[in-house]
Amino acid sequence: MTAGLFTAKSGSVLHFEDYGNGPPVLALHGIGGGTYFFSGLAKRLGTQTEKHHRILSVDLPGTGNSTSSTHPMTLESWIADLGDFVERHIGEPIVILGHSLGTILALKAYATWPQHIRGLLFVCGLPKARAPIHEKLTARAESIDRDGIAGWGPKVSPGVFSAASLRMHPEIVGMFERLFEEQEPSSYTRSIEVLLAADLNAVVPTVMVPTAGVFGAEDLYAPPDAVAEFLARLPRPCRALTLEGSGHMPFFEEPERFAAAVDAHLRHLHTPTPAH
């Protein structure tokens, strides 16, 4: 695994992790996340498959260990910096794996630099936040801006982990809660603002690259009915799997099944289509 810093043309500095070999996959985290969301996935796919995958993940500009030259951060500035990373660091077409907000970023990237994208893999994401989530995250951001982020970890975890995960994986939940409270509060609340302002529904019917998806049956952000409506509007069939024991964090909740599903999807996406 290689960890490093990439300086974009804008002046933003992106912290990244680069693991494995094979066709490149860029993993993009949701709000409050980071490269650590995908460390387990990268190690599993980089060492335990016959044909390795190259998994690259970044802390979005202005979050985690990355800095942003744009203040405040915007969806457009993120996409510009990520496009620069793809063009100058990766140097070949990629599959984007987008978790939650990462799904919105994946769709925006496809609309902005489609020549660099050979496939999209959606994880627990929708093209626009649903109304109940909009209300919940707006209230959360206002509270954190006013009173700080301390104490929010245990408040957030019941909304992102399934009931089974909360009961069976308290160590993982506790680690998530601790890391959640260690992030920069203003970066988190600004990420919420970017998420809630985004609507990529118009892009969905234009996606002509192969797509796949992994979703959680108990996900409150992207519940099965909303996911089904989203996928039905894609012009090409989307290979999708719902993990029954997962909420919004399948890479933590069912890591083996999640990795196996991603591996299967990536193998399908990487297989050349026979000429007719």
Secondary structure, 3 states (H helix, E strand, C coil): CEEEEEECCCCCEEEEEEECCCCEEEEECCCCCCHHHHHHHHHHHHHCCCCCCEEEEECCCCCCCCECCCCCCCHHHHHHHHHHHHHHHHCCCEEEEEECHHHHHHHHHHHHCHHHEEEEEEECCCCCCCHHHHHHHHHHHHHHHHHCCCCCHHHHHHHHCCHHHHHHCHHHHHHHHHHHHHCCHHHHHHHHHHHHHCCCCCCHHHCCCCEEEEEECCCCCCCHHHHHHHHHCCCCCEEEEEECCCCCCHHHHCHHHHHHHHHHHHHHHHCCCCCC
